[in-house]
């Protein structure tokens, strides 16, 4: 796994042992960043299910101002910090060890882009989208990027958000929600 483009291009990121964390495939990551490339410069990122940190790190590499990485697991948080060091992005990234709902319940920051790539077998994705819309932490015109397996339906509509078409890449689907401009 590596940083595809930007100032940290080519940096090899450390991956976890075992299957507890499922990093986004390079092909899917490349497609995602092609879709949101014009929204990245100066953006504040929330990588809610941080895992390896690769999505937030890629965003910073491509011009995002900063990223907050949230993960409930101590090994994942250590891995994200190691990957931030490898990419020389320690100052742009902040790692928070927390359950995603606890973090969202206490969050008072606003973000421009929120990445949601939770464990596939859980209902974390739907719950996170609903909570984000309730607590209003996404800037006007901001984007929620939701990643899920192709066989899992995502039937969440949010008032004040426009859902784009689904982007399918093999067994992975990306869905974007754009917060309506105020």
ChimeraX attribute file (.defattr): number of C-alpha atoms within 10 A of each C-alpha:
attribute: neighborCount
match mode: 1-to-1
recipient: residues
	/A:1	15
	/A:2	17
	/A:3	23
	/A:4	19
	/A:5	15
	/A:6	13
	/A:7	15
	/A:8	19
	/A:9	14
	/A:10	13
	/A:11	16
	/A:12	14
	/A:13	21
	/A:14	16
	/A:15	19
	/A:16	15
	/A:17	7
	/A:18	7
	/A:19	7
	/A:20	11
	/A:21	16
	/A:22	15
	/A:23	18
	/A:24	17
	/A:25	11
	/A:26	14
	/A:27	11
	/A:28	19
	/A:29	19
	/A:30	15
	/A:31	15
	/A:32	18
	/A:33	18
	/A:34	10
	/A:35	12
	/A:36	14
	/A:37	14
	/A:38	10
	/A:39	17
	/A:40	19
	/A:41	14
	/A:42	14
	/A:43	18
	/A:44	24
	/A:45	27
	/A:46	27
	/A:47	24
	/A:48	27
	/A:49	26
	/A:50	30
	/A:51	29
	/A:52	29
	/A:53	30
	/A:54	25
	/A:55	26
	/A:56	28
	/A:57	28
	/A:58	23
	/A:59	28
	/A:60	26
	/A:61	24
	/A:62	22
	/A:63	17
	/A:64	22
	/A:65	16
	/A:66	23
	/A:67	27
	/A:68	19
	/A:69	28
	/A:70	25
	/A:71	24
	/A:72	18
	/A:73	17
	/A:74	12
	/A:75	14
	/A:76	23
	/A:77	22
	/A:78	15
	/A:79	20
	/A:80	29
	/A:81	20
	/A:82	17
	/A:83	22
	/A:84	23
	/A:85	14
	/A:86	15
	/A:87	22
	/A:88	16
	/A:89	18
	/A:90	16
	/A:91	10
	/A:92	17
	/A:93	23
	/A:94	16
	/A:95	20
	/A:96	18
	/A:97	17
	/A:98	18
	/A:99	14
	/A:100	20
	/A:101	15
	/A:102	10
	/A:103	16
	/A:104	20
	/A:105	12
	/A:106	9
	/A:107	13
	/A:108	11
	/A:109	12
	/A:110	16
	/A:111	21
	/A:112	21
	/A:113	28
	/A:114	27
	/A:115	20
	/A:116	24
	/A:117	22
	/A:118	22
	/A:119	17
	/A:120	13
	/A:121	10
	/A:122	9
	/A:123	10
	/A:124	17
	/A:125	21
	/A:126	15
	/A:127	13
	/A:128	18
	/A:129	19
	/A:130	15
	/A:131	16
	/A:132	18
	/A:133	16
	/A:134	13
	/A:135	13
	/A:136	16
	/A:137	20
	/A:138	22
	/A:139	18
	/A:140	17
	/A:141	16
	/A:142	22
	/A:143	24
	/A:144	23
	/A:145	19
	/A:146	21
	/A:147	25
	/A:148	21
	/A:149	17
	/A:150	16
	/A:151	9
	/A:152	11
	/A:153	9
	/A:154	16
	/A:155	7
	/A:156	12
	/A:157	13
	/A:158	16
	/A:159	10
	/A:160	14
	/A:161	19
	/A:162	15
	/A:163	16
	/A:164	11
	/A:165	10
	/A:166	14
	/A:167	17
	/A:168	16
	/A:169	15
	/A:170	10
	/A:171	10
	/A:172	16
	/A:173	19
	/A:174	22
	/A:175	18
	/A:176	22
	/A:177	23
	/A:178	20
	/A:179	22
	/A:180	14
	/A:181	10
	/A:182	7
